[in-house]
Amino acid sequence: MRFLSAPNRQFWVSLGGALSLSMVACTSNGASSSPAAPQLAGTQWEVQSIGGQAVSGGKVPTLAFSASMDIGGHGGCNEYSGQVSLKGTALTVGPVMATKMSCGPVQDRLESAFLSALRNAKQVKVKDGLLELTGASEAPTVVFRQVKP
C-alpha cells in the first residue's frame, strides 16, 4: 500500500475541504429545512379533545398566545400562564403556573389532563381552524378550535 507524500496529502485535504465548503454553499440558500412556524401570536383557542376524548360541558380549557409568546387561559378550573417557544413546528413549553382552587372531581381531572398534555407538547400544527399539539407520539394530544376574540 502506498501512502501519499506530505505535499500530495496536503493538496487532497485542501481540495476536499474546498469541495465540502462549496457543496454547503450550493445547497444552503439561507432557508431552513424545517417547516415554517405557525403564526400563533394573538390567537385564542378552545379545547375540543384531549387524548382523543371529546371535551364538552362544564368549563372548557382555553389557550391564548400573546405577541411575546406568553400563554395563558383557563385550565378547566383554574387560570394558568406560561411561556412557549417555536422553532418551525417544534414546540417548547416552559414552566406552566396555575392557581390551586378545586372545582370538583370531574373538572379537576379535566384540568390535570389538559395541563399535563400542554406541558408535554412537542409539536404544533394548525390546519382548517384547528390547532393540534402532539407529544412524544405523533398522535394529537390536544386539539383546539380557534376562537375569535
Backbone hydrogen bonds, N-H to C=O, Kabsch-Sander energy under -0.5 kcal/mol:
donor,donor_aa,acceptor,acceptor_aa,energy
9,R,5,S,-3.0
10,Q,6,A,-2.4
11,F,7,P,-1.9
12,W,8,N,-2.4
13,V,9,R,-2.4
14,S,10,Q,-2.5
15,L,11,F,-2.7
16,G,12,W,-2.5
17,G,13,V,-2.3
18,A,14,S,-2.4
19,L,15,L,-2.6
20,S,16,G,-2.3
21,L,17,G,-2.4
22,S,18,A,-2.3
23,M,19,L,-2.2
24,V,20,S,-2.1
25,A,21,L,-2.4
26,C,22,S,-2.1
27,T,23,M,-1.9
28,S,24,V,-1.9
29,N,27,T,-0.7
40,L,38,P,-1.2
42,G,65,F,-1.8
43,T,40,L,-2.2
44,Q,147,V,-0.6
45,W,63,L,-2.8
46,E,145,R,-2.5
47,V,61,P,-2.6
48,Q,143,V,-3.7
49,S,143,V,-1.7
50,I,53,Q,-2.2
51,G,141,T,-3.8
53,Q,50,I,-1.9
54,A,52,G,-0.5
55,V,48,Q,-3.0
56,S,54,A,-0.5
60,V,58,G,-0.7
62,T,74,H,-2.7
63,L,45,W,-2.2
64,A,72,G,-2.3
65,F,43,T,-2.5
66,S,70,D,-2.8
69,M,66,S,-1.7
71,I,82,G,-2.8
72,G,64,A,-1.4
73,G,80,Y,-1.7
75,G,78,N,-3.5
80,Y,73,G,-2.2
81,S,97,M,-2.3
82,G,71,I,-2.0
84,V,69,M,-2.1
85,S,92,T,-2.1
87,K,90,A,-2.2
90,A,87,K,-2.0
91,L,122,K,-2.9
92,T,85,S,-2.4
94,G,83,Q,-3.3
94,G,92,T,-0.6
97,M,81,S,-2.9
97,M,95,P,-0.5
99,T,79,E,-2.0
108,D,104,G,-2.6
109,R,105,P,-2.2
110,L,106,V,-2.1
111,E,107,Q,-2.7
112,S,108,D,-2.3
113,A,109,R,-2.5
114,F,110,L,-2.5
115,L,111,E,-3.0
116,S,112,S,-2.0
117,A,113,A,-2.3
118,L,114,F,-2.6
119,R,115,L,-2.5
120,N,116,S,-1.6
121,A,118,L,-1.1
122,K,134,T,-4.0
123,Q,134,T,-2.0
124,V,89,T,-2.1
125,K,132,E,-1.9
127,K,130,L,-2.4
130,L,127,K,-1.7
131,L,144,F,-1.8
132,E,125,K,-3.2
133,L,142,V,-2.7
134,T,123,Q,-2.1
135,G,139,A,-0.6
141,T,133,L,-3.2
142,V,133,L,-1.8
143,V,49,S,-2.4
144,F,131,L,-2.8
145,R,46,E,-2.8
146,Q,129,G,-2.1
147,V,44,Q,-2.8
